[in-house]
Each structure stands twice: as structure tokens, then as C-alpha cells.
Amino acid sequence: MGDFNVPTNPGTNDPYALKANHDVNQHNLHHHGAPGLWRQISNLLITVAICAAIIGIIILFNKIF
């Protein structure tokens, strides 16, 4: 954990604002989790499946008509 007395934003010297920002970031990290390798892999698989479905529909319509 960082020191709350050292501003991470040079324009902000308010320690309460820095603490509030840290608390919000910590809550988001614990609530949503860190985006990691598995999330990226699952997003890639979903994208590939959607593209394959679109290509399959196009091939199917070309054979019908």
C-alpha cells in the first residue's frame, strides 16, 4: 500500500481525496477482480465464436440462394 501523504496526482494535495480515490479503486478491485489472462482468453473465444457464426450464416445463405 502506498503512503497516503504522498500525492499520486500532482494537482491534488488533499489527503482525504487521495484516500477516497484509493478506497474506490480497492473496492473495484475486490468487487470486479483484476482483468487477467482468463478474462482475455474468454473474450477472445467469444469473439471467435461470433465471427464463426457470422461466417457460417453467410456460407449457409450462399448455398441456399
PDB file of N, CA, C and O in Angstrom:
ATOM      1  N   MET A   1       0.835  -1.165   0.000  1.00  0.00           N
ATOM      2  CA  MET A   1       0.000   0.000   0.000  1.00  0.00           C
ATOM      3  C   MET A   1       0.885   1.234   0.000  1.00  0.00           C
ATOM      4  O   MET A   1       1.940   1.274   0.633  1.00  0.00           O
ATOM      5  N   GLY A   2       0.427   2.225  -0.720  1.00  0.00           N
ATOM      6  CA  GLY A   2       1.186   3.451  -0.814  1.00  0.00           C
ATOM      7  C   GLY A   2       0.953   4.354   0.381  1.00  0.00           C
ATOM      8  O   GLY A   2       0.036   4.157   1.179  1.00  0.00           O
ATOM      9  N   ASP A   3       1.794   5.322   0.472  1.00  0.00           N
ATOM     10  CA  ASP A   3       1.670   6.320   1.527  1.00  0.00           C
ATOM     11  C   ASP A   3       0.619   7.341   1.109  1.00  0.00           C
ATOM     12  O   ASP A   3       0.714   7.911   0.022  1.00  0.00           O
ATOM     13  N   PHE A   4      -0.371   7.580   1.948  1.00  0.00           N
ATOM     14  CA  PHE A   4      -1.458   8.482   1.585  1.00  0.00           C
ATOM     15  C   PHE A   4      -1.026   9.944   1.640  1.00  0.00           C
ATOM     16  O   PHE A   4      -1.718  10.813   1.110  1.00  0.00           O
ATOM     17  N   ASN A   5       0.092  10.219   2.264  1.00  0.00           N
ATOM     18  CA  ASN A   5       0.562  11.596   2.354  1.00  0.00           C
ATOM     19  C   ASN A   5       1.306  12.042   1.102  1.00  0.00           C
ATOM     20  O   ASN A   5       1.542  13.236   0.913  1.00  0.00           O
ATOM     21  N   VAL A   6       1.676  11.093   0.244  1.00  0.00           N
ATOM     22  CA  VAL A   6       2.367  11.427  -0.990  1.00  0.00           C
ATOM     23  C   VAL A   6       1.328  11.452  -2.108  1.00  0.00           C
ATOM     24  O   VAL A   6       0.745  10.415  -2.424  1.00  0.00           O
ATOM     25  N   PRO A   7       1.085  12.617  -2.712  1.00  0.00           N
ATOM     26  CA  PRO A   7       0.055  12.693  -3.740  1.00  0.00           C
ATOM     27  C   PRO A   7       0.485  11.964  -5.016  1.00  0.00           C
ATOM     28  O   PRO A   7       1.603  12.149  -5.497  1.00  0.00           O
ATOM     29  N   THR A   8      -0.409  11.138  -5.557  1.00  0.00           N
ATOM     30  CA  THR A   8      -0.136  10.477  -6.827  1.00  0.00           C
ATOM     31  C   THR A   8      -0.491  11.391  -7.983  1.00  0.00           C
ATOM     32  O   THR A   8       0.070  11.261  -9.071  1.00  0.00           O
ATOM     33  N   ASN A   9      -1.418  12.316  -7.761  1.00  0.00           N
ATOM     34  CA  ASN A   9      -1.786  13.313  -8.747  1.00  0.00           C
ATOM     35  C   ASN A   9      -1.160  14.634  -8.307  1.00  0.00           C
ATOM     36  O   ASN A   9      -1.491  15.141  -7.235  1.00  0.00           O
ATOM     37  N   PRO A  10      -0.262  15.202  -9.115  1.00  0.00           N
ATOM     38  CA  PRO A  10       0.418  16.405  -8.650  1.00  0.00           C
ATOM     39  C   PRO A  10      -0.521  17.579  -8.406  1.00  0.00           C
ATOM     40  O   PRO A  10      -0.152  18.491  -7.666  1.00  0.00           O
ATOM     41  N   GLY A  11      -1.716  17.601  -8.989  1.00  0.00           N
ATOM     42  CA  GLY A  11      -2.652  18.691  -8.792  1.00  0.00           C
ATOM     43  C   GLY A  11      -3.488  18.547  -7.541  1.00  0.00           C
ATOM     44  O   GLY A  11      -4.225  19.468  -7.191  1.00  0.00           O
ATOM     45  N   THR A  12      -3.395  17.402  -6.847  1.00  0.00           N
ATOM     46  CA  THR A  12      -4.218  17.152  -5.668  1.00  0.00           C
ATOM     47  C   THR A  12      -3.332  17.028  -4.440  1.00  0.00           C
ATOM     48  O   THR A  12      -2.451  16.170  -4.384  1.00  0.00           O
ATOM     49  N   ASN A  13      -3.568  17.881  -3.467  1.00  0.00           N
ATOM     50  CA  ASN A  13      -2.832  17.798  -2.208  1.00  0.00           C
ATOM     51  C   ASN A  13      -3.746  17.426  -1.054  1.00  0.00           C
ATOM     52  O   ASN A  13      -3.323  17.441   0.102  1.00  0.00           O
ATOM     53  N   ASP A  14      -4.983  17.097  -1.352  1.00  0.00           N
ATOM     54  CA  ASP A  14      -5.959  16.782  -0.311  1.00  0.00           C
ATOM     55  C   ASP A  14      -5.808  15.311   0.076  1.00  0.00           C
ATOM     56  O   ASP A  14      -6.087  14.442  -0.751  1.00  0.00           O
ATOM     57  N   PRO A  15      -5.380  15.000   1.292  1.00  0.00           N
ATOM     58  CA  PRO A  15      -5.199  13.601   1.671  1.00  0.00           C
ATOM     59  C   PRO A  15      -6.523  12.842   1.728  1.00  0.00           C
ATOM     60  O   PRO A  15      -6.546  11.629   1.525  1.00  0.00           O
ATOM     61  N   TYR A  16      -7.625  13.542   2.004  1.00  0.00           N
ATOM     62  CA  TYR A  16      -8.922  12.856   2.049  1.00  0.00           C
ATOM     63  C   TYR A  16      -9.366  12.438   0.657  1.00  0.00           C
ATOM     64  O   TYR A  16      -9.971  11.378   0.493  1.00  0.00           O
ATOM     65  N   ALA A  17      -9.072  13.258  -0.349  1.00  0.00           N
ATOM     66  CA  ALA A  17      -9.407  12.901  -1.724  1.00  0.00           C
ATOM     67  C   ALA A  17      -8.567  11.720  -2.186  1.00  0.00           C
ATOM     68  O   ALA A  17      -9.063  10.832  -2.879  1.00  0.00           O
ATOM     69  N   LEU A  18      -7.308  11.710  -1.804  1.00  0.00           N
ATOM     70  CA  LEU A  18      -6.448  10.584  -2.167  1.00  0.00           C
ATOM     71  C   LEU A  18      -6.912   9.296  -1.499  1.00  0.00           C
ATOM     72  O   LEU A  18      -6.912   8.234  -2.122  1.00  0.00           O
ATOM     73  N   LYS A  19      -7.307   9.388  -0.233  1.00  0.00           N
ATOM     74  CA  LYS A  19      -7.808   8.212   0.488  1.00  0.00           C
ATOM     75  C   LYS A  19      -9.106   7.721  -0.132  1.00  0.00           C
ATOM     76  O   LYS A  19      -9.310   6.515  -0.269  1.00  0.00           O
ATOM     77  N   ALA A  20      -9.996   8.653  -0.511  1.00  0.00           N
ATOM     78  CA  ALA A  20     -11.256   8.268  -1.131  1.00  0.00           C
ATOM     79  C   ALA A  20     -10.999   7.595  -2.474  1.00  0.00           C
ATOM     80  O   ALA A  20     -11.648   6.601  -2.802  1.00  0.00           O
ATOM     81  N   ASN A  21     -10.067   8.121  -3.247  1.00  0.00           N
ATOM     82  CA  ASN A  21      -9.732   7.518  -4.537  1.00  0.00           C
ATOM     83  C   ASN A  21      -9.159   6.116  -4.336  1.00  0.00           C
ATOM     84  O   ASN A  21      -9.492   5.190  -5.076  1.00  0.00           O
ATOM     85  N   HIS A  22      -8.301   5.968  -3.336  1.00  0.00           N
ATOM     86  CA  HIS A  22      -7.732   4.651  -3.040  1.00  0.00           C
ATOM     87  C   HIS A  22      -8.825   3.669  -2.634  1.00  0.00           C
ATOM     88  O   HIS A  22      -8.817   2.517  -3.068  1.00  0.00           O
ATOM     89  N   ASP A  23      -9.765   4.116  -1.804  1.00  0.00           N
ATOM     90  CA  ASP A  23     -10.850   3.243  -1.361  1.00  0.00           C
ATOM     91  C   ASP A  23     -11.727   2.806  -2.526  1.00  0.00           C
ATOM     92  O   ASP A  23     -12.149   1.651  -2.586  1.00  0.00           O
ATOM     93  N   VAL A  24     -12.003   3.714  -3.448  1.00  0.00           N
ATOM     94  CA  VAL A  24     -12.816   3.362  -4.618  1.00  0.00           C
ATOM     95  C   VAL A  24     -12.078   2.347  -5.486  1.00  0.00           C
ATOM     96  O   VAL A  24     -12.671   1.370  -5.943  1.00  0.00           O
ATOM     97  N   ASN A  25     -10.796   2.575  -5.711  1.00  0.00           N
ATOM     98  CA  ASN A  25     -10.012   1.632  -6.513  1.00  0.00           C
ATOM     99  C   ASN A  25      -9.929   0.266  -5.842  1.00  0.00           C
ATOM    100  O   ASN A  25     -10.011  -0.764  -6.512  1.00  0.00           O
ATOM    101  N   GLN A  26      -9.768   0.255  -4.527  1.00  0.00           N
ATOM    102  CA  GLN A  26      -9.702  -1.007  -3.797  1.00  0.00           C
ATOM    103  C   GLN A  26     -11.046  -1.742  -3.863  1.00  0.00           C
ATOM    104  O   GLN A  26     -11.076  -2.962  -4.022  1.00  0.00           O
ATOM    105  N   HIS A  27     -12.149  -1.011  -3.742  1.00  0.00           N
ATOM    106  CA  HIS A  27     -13.470  -1.628  -3.825  1.00  0.00           C
ATOM    107  C   HIS A  27     -13.692  -2.236  -5.206  1.00  0.00           C
ATOM    108  O   HIS A  27     -14.196  -3.354  -5.319  1.00  0.00           O
ATOM    109  N   ASN A  28     -13.318  -1.507  -6.254  1.00  0.00           N
ATOM    110  CA  ASN A  28     -13.489  -2.031  -7.609  1.00  0.00           C
ATOM    111  C   ASN A  28     -12.636  -3.268  -7.833  1.00  0.00           C
ATOM    112  O   ASN A  28     -13.071  -4.211  -8.494  1.00  0.00           O
ATOM    113  N   LEU A  29     -11.427  -3.275  -7.289  1.00  0.00           N
ATOM    114  CA  LEU A  29     -10.555  -4.432  -7.445  1.00  0.00           C
ATOM    115  C   LEU A  29     -11.151  -5.656  -6.751  1.00  0.00           C
ATOM    116  O   LEU A  29     -11.130  -6.755  -7.304  1.00  0.00           O
ATOM    117  N   HIS A  30     -11.678  -5.470  -5.548  1.00  0.00           N
ATOM    118  CA  HIS A  30     -12.246  -6.597  -4.810  1.00  0.00           C
ATOM    119  C   HIS A  30     -13.607  -7.012  -5.367  1.00  0.00           C
ATOM    120  O   HIS A  30     -13.973  -8.185  -5.296  1.00  0.00           O
ATOM    121  N   HIS A  31     -14.354  -6.065  -5.916  1.00  0.00           N
ATOM    122  CA  HIS A  31     -15.684  -6.378  -6.422  1.00  0.00           C
ATOM    123  C   HIS A  31     -15.619  -7.024  -7.812  1.00  0.00           C
ATOM    124  O   HIS A  31     -16.301  -8.016  -8.070  1.00  0.00           O
ATOM    125  N   HIS A  32     -14.811  -6.468  -8.690  1.00  0.00           N
ATOM    126  CA  HIS A  32     -14.762  -6.954 -10.075  1.00  0.00           C
ATOM    127  C   HIS A  32     -13.583  -7.878 -10.329  1.00  0.00           C
ATOM    128  O   HIS A  32     -13.636  -8.685 -11.257  1.00  0.00           O
ATOM    129  N   GLY A  33     -12.554  -7.790  -9.562  1.00  0.00           N
ATOM    130  CA  GLY A  33     -11.365  -8.597  -9.779  1.00  0.00           C
ATOM    131  C   GLY A  33     -10.452  -7.949 -10.805  1.00  0.00           C
ATOM    132  O   GLY A  33     -10.848  -7.049 -11.546  1.00  0.00           O
ATOM    133  N   ALA A  34      -9.253  -8.421 -10.822  1.00  0.00           N
ATOM    134  CA  ALA A  34      -8.286  -7.883 -11.771  1.00  0.00           C
ATOM    135  C   ALA A  34      -8.498  -8.545 -13.126  1.00  0.00           C
ATOM    136  O   ALA A  34      -8.669  -9.761 -13.205  1.00  0.00           O
ATOM    137  N   PRO A  35      -8.487  -7.753 -14.186  1.00  0.00           N
ATOM    138  CA  PRO A  35      -8.599  -8.380 -15.508  1.00  0.00           C
ATOM    139  C   PRO A  35      -7.324  -9.155 -15.783  1.00  0.00           C
ATOM    140  O   PRO A  35      -6.229  -8.594 -15.819  1.00  0.00           O
ATOM    141  N   GLY A  36      -7.483 -10.434 -15.974  1.00  0.00           N
ATOM    142  CA  GLY A  36      -6.309 -11.279 -16.129  1.00  0.00           C
ATOM    143  C   GLY A  36      -6.349 -12.083 -17.408  1.00  0.00           C
ATOM    144  O   GLY A  36      -7.102 -11.797 -18.339  1.00  0.00           O
ATOM    145  N   LEU A  37      -5.516 -13.089 -17.415  1.00  0.00           N
ATOM    146  CA  LEU A  37      -5.350 -13.924 -18.601  1.00  0.00           C
ATOM    147  C   LEU A  37      -6.637 -14.660 -18.953  1.00  0.00           C
ATOM    148  O   LEU A  37      -6.993 -14.740 -20.129  1.00  0.00           O
ATOM    149  N   TRP A  38      -7.341 -15.198 -17.960  1.00  0.00           N
ATOM    150  CA  TRP A  38      -8.550 -15.968 -18.256  1.00  0.00           C
ATOM    151  C   TRP A  38      -9.647 -15.083 -18.835  1.00  0.00           C
ATOM    152  O   TRP A  38     -10.399 -15.526 -19.703  1.00  0.00           O
ATOM    153  N   ARG A  39      -9.750 -13.851 -18.372  1.00  0.00           N
ATOM    154  CA  ARG A  39     -10.750 -12.941 -18.928  1.00  0.00           C
ATOM    155  C   ARG A  39     -10.413 -12.614 -20.381  1.00  0.00           C
ATOM    156  O   ARG A  39     -11.307 -12.545 -21.224  1.00  0.00           O
ATOM    157  N   GLN A  40      -9.148 -12.415 -20.674  1.00  0.00           N
ATOM    158  CA  GLN A  40      -8.737 -12.125 -22.042  1.00  0.00           C
ATOM    159  C   GLN A  40      -8.973 -13.321 -22.946  1.00  0.00           C
ATOM    160  O   GLN A  40      -9.410 -13.164 -24.086  1.00  0.00           O
ATOM    161  N   ILE A  41      -8.683 -14.524 -22.440  1.00  0.00           N
ATOM    162  CA  ILE A  41      -8.901 -15.735 -23.239  1.00  0.00           C
ATOM    163  C   ILE A  41     -10.387 -15.939 -23.493  1.00  0.00           C
ATOM    164  O   ILE A  41     -10.777 -16.290 -24.607  1.00  0.00           O
ATOM    165  N   SER A  42     -11.224 -15.726 -22.480  1.00  0.00           N
ATOM    166  CA  SER A  42     -12.660 -15.915 -22.677  1.00  0.00           C
ATOM    167  C   SER A  42     -13.220 -14.876 -23.646  1.00  0.00           C
ATOM    168  O   SER A  42     -14.083 -15.200 -24.462  1.00  0.00           O
ATOM    169  N   ASN A  43     -12.741 -13.634 -23.570  1.00  0.00           N
ATOM    170  CA  ASN A  43     -13.182 -12.621 -24.530  1.00  0.00           C
ATOM    171  C   ASN A  43     -12.757 -12.986 -25.944  1.00  0.00           C
ATOM    172  O   ASN A  43     -13.515 -12.770 -26.890  1.00  0.00           O
ATOM    173  N   LEU A  44     -11.567 -13.532 -26.100  1.00  0.00           N
ATOM    174  CA  LEU A  44     -11.099 -13.957 -27.416  1.00  0.00           C
ATOM    175  C   LEU A  44     -11.948 -15.094 -27.952  1.00  0.00           C
ATOM    176  O   LEU A  44     -12.306 -15.092 -29.129  1.00  0.00           O
ATOM    177  N   LEU A  45     -12.277 -16.069 -27.107  1.00  0.00           N
ATOM    178  CA  LEU A  45     -13.102 -17.195 -27.549  1.00  0.00           C
ATOM    179  C   LEU A  45     -14.506 -16.740 -27.940  1.00  0.00           C
ATOM    180  O   LEU A  45     -15.069 -17.245 -28.912  1.00  0.00           O
ATOM    181  N   ILE A  46     -15.066 -15.808 -27.210  1.00  0.00           N
ATOM    182  CA  ILE A  46     -16.389 -15.284 -27.549  1.00  0.00           C
ATOM    183  C   ILE A  46     -16.337 -14.568 -28.892  1.00  0.00           C
ATOM    184  O   ILE A  46     -17.236 -14.733 -29.717  1.00  0.00           O
ATOM    185  N   THR A  47     -15.302 -13.782 -29.118  1.00  0.00           N
ATOM    186  CA  THR A  47     -15.159 -13.065 -30.382  1.00  0.00           C
ATOM    187  C   THR A  47     -15.003 -14.030 -31.547  1.00  0.00           C
ATOM    188  O   THR A  47     -15.613 -13.833 -32.598  1.00  0.00           O
ATOM    189  N   VAL A  48     -14.202 -15.062 -31.379  1.00  0.00           N
ATOM    190  CA  VAL A  48     -14.009 -16.056 -32.433  1.00  0.00           C
ATOM    191  C   VAL A  48     -15.308 -16.800 -32.710  1.00  0.00           C
ATOM    192  O   VAL A  48     -15.616 -17.083 -33.867  1.00  0.00           O
ATOM    193  N   ALA A  49     -16.074 -17.122 -31.675  1.00  0.00           N
ATOM    194  CA  ALA A  49     -17.342 -17.826 -31.864  1.00  0.00           C
ATOM    195  C   ALA A  49     -18.343 -16.955 -32.620  1.00  0.00           C
ATOM    196  O   ALA A  49     -19.064 -17.460 -33.481  1.00  0.00           O
ATOM    197  N   ILE A  50     -18.403 -15.674 -32.320  1.00  0.00           N
ATOM    198  CA  ILE A  50     -19.316 -14.772 -33.026  1.00  0.00           C
ATOM    199  C   ILE A  50     -18.909 -14.650 -34.496  1.00  0.00           C
ATOM    200  O   ILE A  50     -19.762 -14.682 -35.382  1.00  0.00           O
ATOM    201  N   CYS A  51     -17.614 -14.512 -34.750  1.00  0.00           N
ATOM    202  CA  CYS A  51     -17.139 -14.436 -36.140  1.00  0.00           C
ATOM    203  C   CYS A  51     -17.434 -15.722 -36.893  1.00  0.00           C
ATOM    204  O   CYS A  51     -17.844 -15.675 -38.053  1.00  0.00           O
ATOM    205  N   ALA A  52     -17.235 -16.865 -36.259  1.00  0.00           N
ATOM    206  CA  ALA A  52     -17.521 -18.151 -36.903  1.00  0.00           C
ATOM    207  C   ALA A  52     -19.015 -18.294 -37.191  1.00  0.00           C
ATOM    208  O   ALA A  52     -19.393 -18.828 -38.234  1.00  0.00           O
ATOM    209  N   ALA A  53     -19.861 -17.826 -36.289  1.00  0.00           N
ATOM    210  CA  ALA A  53     -21.301 -17.894 -36.525  1.00  0.00           C
ATOM    211  C   ALA A  53     -21.702 -17.007 -37.703  1.00  0.00           C
ATOM    212  O   ALA A  53     -22.532 -17.407 -38.519  1.00  0.00           O
ATOM    213  N   ILE A  54     -21.133 -15.828 -37.799  1.00  0.00           N
ATOM    214  CA  ILE A  54     -21.455 -14.933 -38.910  1.00  0.00           C
ATOM    215  C   ILE A  54     -20.989 -15.533 -40.231  1.00  0.00           C
ATOM    216  O   ILE A  54     -21.717 -15.496 -41.223  1.00  0.00           O
ATOM    217  N   ILE A  55     -19.779 -16.085 -40.245  1.00  0.00           N
ATOM    218  CA  ILE A  55     -19.271 -16.717 -41.466  1.00  0.00           C
ATOM    219  C   ILE A  55     -20.120 -17.938 -41.829  1.00  0.00           C
ATOM    220  O   ILE A  55     -20.397 -18.176 -43.004  1.00  0.00           O
ATOM    221  N   GLY A  56     -20.529 -18.706 -40.826  1.00  0.00           N
ATOM    222  CA  GLY A  56     -21.381 -19.872 -41.092  1.00  0.00           C
ATOM    223  C   GLY A  56     -22.727 -19.467 -41.673  1.00  0.00           C
ATOM    224  O   GLY A  56     -23.233 -20.136 -42.573  1.00  0.00           O
ATOM    225  N   ILE A  57     -23.308 -18.397 -41.181  1.00  0.00           N
ATOM    226  CA  ILE A  57     -24.590 -17.921 -41.720  1.00  0.00           C
ATOM    227  C   ILE A  57     -24.421 -17.449 -43.159  1.00  0.00           C
ATOM    228  O   ILE A  57     -25.272 -17.715 -44.007  1.00  0.00           O
ATOM    229  N   ILE A  58     -23.328 -16.754 -43.433  1.00  0.00           N
ATOM    230  CA  ILE A  58     -23.079 -16.286 -44.804  1.00  0.00           C
ATOM    231  C   ILE A  58     -22.909 -17.468 -45.751  1.00  0.00           C
ATOM    232  O   ILE A  58     -23.462 -17.458 -46.851  1.00  0.00           O
ATOM    233  N   ILE A  59     -22.156 -18.484 -45.344  1.00  0.00           N
ATOM    234  CA  ILE A  59     -21.971 -19.675 -46.191  1.00  0.00           C
ATOM    235  C   ILE A  59     -23.296 -20.396 -46.379  1.00  0.00           C
ATOM    236  O   ILE A  59     -23.586 -20.867 -47.479  1.00  0.00           O
ATOM    237  N   LEU A  60     -24.103 -20.493 -45.336  1.00  0.00           N
ATOM    238  CA  LEU A  60     -25.394 -21.158 -45.430  1.00  0.00           C
ATOM    239  C   LEU A  60     -26.317 -20.433 -46.399  1.00  0.00           C
ATOM    240  O   LEU A  60     -26.979 -21.079 -47.211  1.00  0.00           O
ATOM    241  N   PHE A  61     -26.376 -19.114 -46.334  1.00  0.00           N
ATOM    242  CA  PHE A  61     -27.225 -18.353 -47.250  1.00  0.00           C
ATOM    243  C   PHE A  61     -26.725 -18.437 -48.681  1.00  0.00           C
ATOM    244  O   PHE A  61     -27.533 -18.426 -49.609  1.00  0.00           O
ATOM    245  N   ASN A  62     -25.417 -18.521 -48.887  1.00  0.00           N
ATOM    246  CA  ASN A  62     -24.885 -18.653 -50.240  1.00  0.00           C
ATOM    247  C   ASN A  62     -25.246 -19.998 -50.850  1.00  0.00           C
ATOM    248  O   ASN A  62     -25.437 -20.083 -52.063  1.00  0.00           O
ATOM    249  N   LYS A  63     -25.347 -21.056 -50.046  1.00  0.00           N
ATOM    250  CA  LYS A  63     -25.723 -22.369 -50.564  1.00  0.00           C
ATOM    251  C   LYS A  63     -27.221 -22.438 -50.853  1.00  0.00           C
ATOM    252  O   LYS A  63     -27.641 -23.133 -51.779  1.00  0.00           O
ATOM    253  N   ILE A  64     -28.035 -21.720 -50.064  1.00  0.00           N
ATOM    254  CA  ILE A  64     -29.484 -21.752 -50.252  1.00  0.00           C
ATOM    255  C   ILE A  64     -29.873 -20.952 -51.484  1.00  0.00           C
ATOM    256  O   ILE A  64     -30.685 -21.409 -52.288  1.00  0.00           O
ATOM    257  N   PHE A  65     -29.305 -19.768 -51.639  1.00  0.00           N
ATOM    258  CA  PHE A  65     -29.696 -18.904 -52.749  1.00  0.00           C
ATOM    259  C   PHE A  65     -28.709 -19.042 -53.824  1.00  0.00           C
ATOM    260  O   PHE A  65     -28.838 -18.400 -54.866  1.00  0.00           O
TER     261      PHE A  65
END
